[in-house]
Amino acid sequence: MIIKNIINNIGSSFLKLDKKFIYGFNGELLCRHMEKLWFNKCITMPAYNVTYLRTSDNINDTLNDIKKFGIINKPLGIGVIEETKNLWNHDIIEPTKSLVHKTGKVTIITDSSDGKNLYHKLQRERKIWWRKLSREPSRFKLTEVKKIKTTIDSVEIKAHFPFGSILVETINYQQEPRKFFSKIEAPYPECQIIEHETSFDWGCLSFICDAYTNLDDDEKFQLKFNPKLAPYKVGICIEKNPDNDDKFNEKLKLLKYLNNKLKLESIETITTNDNEQLENFHVPIIVKIDDSSFDNGIVKVWSQSTTIYELVHLSDLTRHVISRCT
């Protein structure tokens, strides 16, 4: 299976490639979830201060302001999310085609004595982050360190597939960042810089390829995403009774009740009156309502990864779903 076939098979609801990545409604949610997970890990959660900007044009002004405000403890990070035209993965799609893609970059200023240790620690953390979100963790690997000029070490994280590898992140270590500090009023003395840059677009494509599984033939496929990434976490449907569907309206009310209950917990859901329609959304969890749900308060909760179902009481459904999607 080559990457063009995968993109064609998943359809425009996920992704099309032209001069940039063009997402449909499923793809937009996938990319949004990935960006949110990245932001939490790289901007919100680090033990050191990390500020956030919408453009890298303001980094120098930001560093000057930070110094004026008395924030001098290091490490110190500045995160930026913006589009770039830098050439990534040109050999995967077309050798001469450069795609505009959205990246998240964090520039970390640290003391010279801590720079190398932080560089290696960051490599391990970023590789683990990718692997935790993958269906096959071992496909995400670090490359060998290479030199850029004489003072910059660079390493990449790539996702490996039968058709080739996709570059998803770069990590650079600058031992003498004089040029970086040249426009700062009061440069940080004896400091080094570590930059890690993640492509959200190439990352989303790698997770699509990672989740992609052929079924009976090349036209039938399934996407088994990590629940944290899945565009919709839960699909809720009604099991039709061909002999007697007198309770359909009651089941529909119960469907709406459960849907609203899950949405109050910020869980992305999709609802249909037909189980087969949910296959188009590749949800990791399917909740089925049948006639017995009114008698005993039990619904069937199917797992995409195990293809088996559990019987869950209505009062426990939200807790059950959260435990499997977070």
C-alpha positions in Angstrom: 0.0 0.0 0.0 1.5 3.3 -1.1 0.7 6.6 0.6 -1.3 8.0 -2.4 -3.7 5.0 -2.2 -4.2 5.6 1.5 -5.0 9.3 0.9 -7.4 8.4 -1.9 -9.2 5.7 0.1 -9.8 7.7 3.2 -11.5 10.4 1.2 -11.9 14.1 1.5 -13.6 13.9 4.9 -10.1 13.4 6.3 -7.5 14.9 3.9 -6.6 16.1 0.5 -3.2 17.3 -0.7 -2.8 20.2 -3.0 -0.4 23.1 -2.3 -1.2 22.5 1.3 -3.0 20.1 3.6 -6.7 20.4 3.1 -8.8 18.8 5.8 -12.4 17.6 5.8 -14.5 17.5 9.0 -12.9 14.3 10.3 -9.4 15.5 9.5 -10.0 18.9 11.1 -10.9 17.2 14.4 -7.9 14.8 14.2 -5.5 17.7 13.7 -7.1 19.7 16.4 -6.8 16.9 18.9 -3.1 16.4 18.0 -2.4 20.1 18.3 -4.1 20.2 21.7 -2.1 17.2 23.0 1.1 18.9 21.8 0.2 22.2 23.4 -0.5 20.6 26.8 2.7 18.6 26.7 5.1 21.2 25.3 3.6 24.5 26.5 1.5 23.9 29.5 3.2 21.0 31.3 7.0 21.7 31.4 8.4 22.3 34.8 10.1 25.5 33.5 8.4 28.7 32.2 7.2 28.5 28.6 5.5 31.5 26.9 3.4 31.2 23.7 3.4 33.4 20.6 1.4 33.3 17.3 4.4 34.2 15.2 8.2 33.9 15.5 8.6 37.5 14.4 8.0 38.6 18.0 10.6 36.3 19.7 13.2 39.0 20.3 10.7 41.5 21.7 9.3 38.8 23.9 12.7 37.9 25.4 13.4 41.6 26.0 10.0 41.9 27.8 10.6 38.8 29.9 13.9 40.1 31.1 12.3 43.4 32.0 9.7 41.5 34.0 12.4 39.8 36.0 12.0 36.3 34.6 15.6 35.1 34.5 15.4 31.5 35.7 16.5 28.9 33.2 15.5 26.8 31.3 13.1 29.2 29.6 10.9 28.3 26.6 9.1 30.2 23.9 6.5 28.3 21.9 5.2 29.3 18.4 2.5 27.8 16.2 2.6 29.0 12.6 2.6 27.8 9.0 5.9 27.2 7.2 7.1 26.5 3.7 10.2 24.7 4.8 10.7 21.5 2.7 9.7 18.4 4.7 9.2 14.9 3.2 9.6 16.0 -0.4 10.4 12.4 -1.4 7.1 11.0 0.0 4.5 12.8 -2.2 6.4 14.3 -5.2 10.1 14.9 -5.4 9.6 18.5 -6.5 6.5 19.4 -4.5 6.8 21.6 -1.4 3.7 21.7 0.9 2.9 24.5 3.2 2.4 22.9 6.6 1.6 23.9 10.2 4.2 23.5 12.9 4.7 23.9 16.6 8.1 25.0 17.7 9.5 25.5 21.2 12.8 27.3 21.6 14.4 26.6 25.0 17.2 28.7 26.5 19.2 26.9 29.1 22.5 27.2 30.9 25.6 25.8 29.1 26.2 23.3 31.9 22.7 21.8 31.4 22.3 22.0 27.6 23.5 18.6 26.6 21.6 16.8 29.3 18.4 18.6 28.4 18.9 17.9 24.7 19.1 14.1 25.3 16.2 14.2 27.8 14.1 16.0 25.3 14.8 13.4 22.6 13.6 10.6 24.9 10.5 12.6 25.9 9.5 13.5 22.4 10.0 9.9 21.1 7.8 8.6 23.9 5.1 11.1 23.2 4.8 9.9 19.6 4.9 6.3 20.6 2.1 6.6 23.2 -0.3 7.9 20.5 0.6 5.3 17.9 -1.0 1.9 17.3 2.4 0.5 16.5 4.8 2.5 18.8 8.0 1.0 17.4 7.5 2.7 14.1 8.5 6.1 15.6 12.2 6.3 15.8 15.0 8.8 16.3 17.6 9.2 13.6 21.3 9.5 14.1 22.6 12.9 15.2 23.9 15.0 12.3 25.9 18.3 12.3 24.4 21.5 10.8 27.3 23.8 10.4 29.8 23.4 13.2 27.9 24.3 16.3 24.4 22.7 15.8 23.6 19.1 16.4 20.3 17.9 14.9 18.2 14.8 15.3 14.9 13.8 13.7 11.9 11.7 14.7 10.5 9.7 11.8 7.5 7.3 11.4 8.5 4.2 9.4 6.1 2.5 6.9 6.5 0.0 4.1 6.3 2.9 1.6 9.0 4.9 3.3 9.4 7.2 6.4 7.7 10.4 7.3 9.6 13.1 9.1 7.4 14.5 12.0 9.8 16.3 14.3 13.2 17.9 14.4 15.3 18.6 17.5 18.3 21.0 17.3 21.0 21.8 19.9 22.9 25.1 19.4 26.0 25.4 21.5 27.0 28.9 20.5 23.7 30.8 19.7 25.3 34.3 19.1 23.2 35.0 16.1 20.0 34.2 18.0 20.8 36.7 20.7 22.1 39.4 18.4 19.0 41.5 18.5 18.3 41.2 22.2 19.0 44.2 24.3 20.6 42.2 27.2 21.6 38.8 25.8 21.6 35.8 28.1 25.3 35.0 28.9 26.7 31.5 28.8 23.5 30.0 27.4 22.7 27.3 24.9 19.5 26.8 22.8 17.5 23.7 22.1 14.7 23.8 19.5 12.2 21.1 18.8 9.7 21.6 15.9 6.7 19.4 15.3 4.7 19.3 12.0 1.1 18.9 12.9 0.2 18.2 9.3 2.8 15.6 8.6 2.1 14.2 12.1 -1.6 13.8 11.3 -0.7 12.1 8.0 1.6 9.7 9.9 -1.1 8.9 12.4 -3.6 8.2 9.6 -1.1 5.8 7.9 -0.4 4.3 11.4 -4.2 3.7 12.0 -4.9 2.5 8.4 -5.8 -1.2 8.0 -7.0 -3.0 4.9 -9.9 -5.3 5.3 -11.3 -7.6 2.6 -9.9 -5.7 -0.4 -8.1 -2.5 -1.1 -11.3 -0.5 -1.2 -12.4 -1.6 2.3 -10.4 -0.2 5.2 -10.5 0.7 8.9 -8.8 3.5 10.8 -7.9 2.4 14.4 -6.8 5.6 16.1 -5.7 6.1 19.6 -8.9 7.3 21.4 -7.1 10.5 22.3 -6.7 11.3 18.6 -9.9 9.9 17.1 -12.0 12.6 15.6 -15.1 11.3 17.4 -14.6 9.3 20.5 -18.0 7.7 20.8 -20.7 6.7 18.3 -24.2 6.1 19.7 -26.8 4.2 17.7 -30.1 2.4 18.0 -30.3 -1.4 17.4 -33.4 -1.8 15.3 -35.9 -4.5 16.0 -37.2 -5.8 12.6 -40.2 -7.4 14.3 -41.3 -4.7 16.6 -40.1 -1.1 16.6 -42.8 0.4 18.8 -40.1 1.7 21.2 -38.2 3.6 18.5 -39.2 7.0 19.8 -38.3 6.1 23.3 -34.9 4.8 22.2 -34.4 8.0 20.2 -35.0 10.0 23.4 -32.6 7.8 25.3 -30.0 8.3 22.6 -30.3 12.1 22.8 -30.1 11.9 26.6 -26.8 9.9 26.6 -25.4 12.1 23.8 -26.0 15.3 25.8 -24.6 13.6 29.0 -21.3 12.8 27.2 -21.1 16.2 25.5 -21.2 17.8 28.9 -17.9 16.1 29.6 -16.5 17.5 26.4 -16.5 14.1 24.7 -16.9 14.2 20.9 -19.8 12.1 19.9 -21.7 11.2 16.7 -25.2 9.7 16.7 -27.0 7.7 14.0 -30.1 5.5 13.8 -28.0 2.8 12.0 -25.0 1.0 13.3 -23.5 0.6 9.8 -23.4 4.4 9.3 -20.9 4.6 12.2 -18.3 2.8 10.2 -17.6 6.0 8.2 -16.5 7.8 11.4 -14.0 5.1 12.7 -15.0 5.7 16.3 -13.1 3.7 18.9 -16.2 3.2 21.1 -19.8 2.4 19.9 -22.8 2.5 22.3 -25.8 0.5 21.2 -29.3 1.0 22.6 -31.8 -1.8 22.3 -35.2 -2.8 23.8 -33.7 -4.2 27.0 -32.0 -0.8 27.8 -35.4 0.3 29.2 -35.9 -2.8 31.3 -32.5 -3.0 33.0 -30.8 0.3 32.2 -28.0 -1.5 30.4 -26.4 -0.6 27.0 -23.8 -2.5 24.9 -20.5 -0.7 24.6 -18.4 -2.0 21.7 -14.6 -1.5 21.5 -13.1 -1.0 18.0 -9.8 -2.4 19.1 -11.1 -5.6 20.7 -14.3 -6.1 18.6 -16.1 -7.3 21.8 -18.7 -5.5 23.9 -19.3 -4.8 27.5 -22.6 -4.4 29.3 -22.6 -1.0 31.0 -25.2 0.6 33.2 -26.5 4.0 32.1 -25.2 5.6 35.3 -21.7 4.4 34.7 -21.5 5.1 31.0 -19.7 8.5 31.2 -17.1 7.2 33.7 -16.6 4.1 31.5 -16.0 6.2 28.3 -13.7 8.7 30.0 -11.5 5.9 31.4 -10.9 4.6 27.8 -10.5 7.9 26.0 -8.2 9.9 28.3 
